[in-house]
């Protein structure tokens, strides 16, 4: 039994944490949150790309450095801790994974090197507005290599260069990759709960689109991509949840009321103990998800869903109770509490809500039971 | 990252599995031997099994050789326990002795006492119990009132203990009592091991809300204990007790079934509005929550095991065990009964799914949230020892015990 990251992976994690602590303290997400003209932290993104982080898990033959998914997982946890305002998840967990899972050899060779170096930013478009997107209710349509329809919110859709789109294709659902600079694509930012990560509404009007994976295979590939992304999003959520816990502990030790630190009151102690418990349950599920992702284990769908559910719960709880621990100051714009509160809801709804993932979890268990 | 044994561990696991296969019955769907037997019969079988296990070298392997063990890595004990869990063997009578009393004897008793008491403890020849809690000292165990005073070479003990598992069949017990009420509460305590057959000890079973009697009240009337059976210095009883309680909190961590597996099976079989309950999204959401908790615990243990198998000290994550598993057992049981709707109140095993396991656990689970540290005390421990939050402001720490308000 060796259910732990290797020393080299731990060193990478520490190195990433140190780097982000210096390059991305909370003034950086706050800057992006407040400045409508800065959709993401370009300076930080340039440094992340110089560190070759986007290409960590992308194989060398496609321009990546081909470390592996455990390495990507430890980086993801630190990205989450730093609430980094960059298109890392869209480009790396979603677009690159979709191309790796669904793309032809030619497409991989053409598209992945740009995503690996960060010269090109990718994203993934499924949602078409409020309500769960399903294979049955998609409106976006692919016909004869042309895509029409509206997608929103598309994460980083206003700044991305390419987008993998889930669209109706005859009787079925297909994935298509679209160059967002091409004709027939119009996009505008949409306001979201977390403006430190920009989102767009993209309208496709007969835009040129290239099939990614087999026609009619799109929903299955999307599921496979989301299973993999779920582990990586969960690692980010875990990092964010831990950041909230540390922030709440720091405040509870230093804030005095009734002549004593508020952390000496059981009402606060139990709240923070509950945060710790949820975070540890999430951590254990995330590590198992990381193992399943890194080994392409048959357990991946269930492991990923469990990691996703646990981490969503942990970050949500930690971010809201961090505000509560701070009291009034926690509700102010100047406090950093809301940066995490916003990010926790954003990540909780990216790639589908907790309810959807719980259903996927039970469906996976039913399949295991039947097998 | 992998879940494989090292070659050495795999060889040990194979050896253990072969030995168990030759000496015990695999676990089956029918109720375990532990549920089918009454205490007396169970104890007899358990003693035989523990002796067999000790003779084969599988009991307390990780203890030092000087204390009757083999000084093997903790991971081997864990591997043995994992494998033994697949077999239907009589257990449960020695966990307090092996988990708490043995370690405290090993740390505080004399060489002669260790030679006399530890081998029979390991072999299951003598059963031990723990006498800490009192009617007025549960979570606040340092507030205990049982008194002891010196009389020649002996101490004389008067008072009452409660929640003592197995007192009625135990041969020996560990006891903490107050020798000086004029000292602050933590400073006036002294620790002993005692002969449970001593004159003046009166044992009465407690009837629990589930109708069972797993615990006792133990009354002491002028019970004489030789000073040679004192563990630690006079007034050092609290430090000795704390060592023991830390062992208890590690030992009490797992909840018995039902868990998500059992409730999922039940939900597949029960109908809601004419369709399997498992198709109902509210049911699926709940099972998913319990799955995440159960797997969180399982993988947390794997993290602990990894540390142990690498010879490292495990991190604090193991401290979440009981505070997760005990409330989960209560919610799973309650929800299982709900799935049976109006019929869910029936407790007759012959009429009910899983032999009324959900109903039995509904009545049993409140106890698990209290035993070995309440949910609240465990949260305090996590907050103070793991998260480093400041301790409670105490009104009882630095005053004479006799001056502390008792409300009575």
Interface residues (C-beta under 8 A of the other chain):
Chain A: X1 X2 X3 X4 X5 X6 X70 X245 X249 X252 X253 X260 X261 X263 X264 X266 X268 X269 X270 X272 X273 X274 X276 X277 X280 X281 X282 X283 X284 X285 X287 X288 X290 X291 X294 X305 X306 X309 X310 X313 X355 X357 X358 X359 X361 X362 X365 X366 X369
Chain B: X1 X2 X3 X4 X5 X9 X264 X278 X281 X284 X285 X287 X288 X289 X291 X292 X293 X295 X296 X297 X298 X299 X300 X302 X303 X305 X306 X307 X309 X310 X317 X320 X323 X324 X376 X378 X379 X380 X382 X383 X384 X386 X387 X388 X389 X390 X391 X392 X393
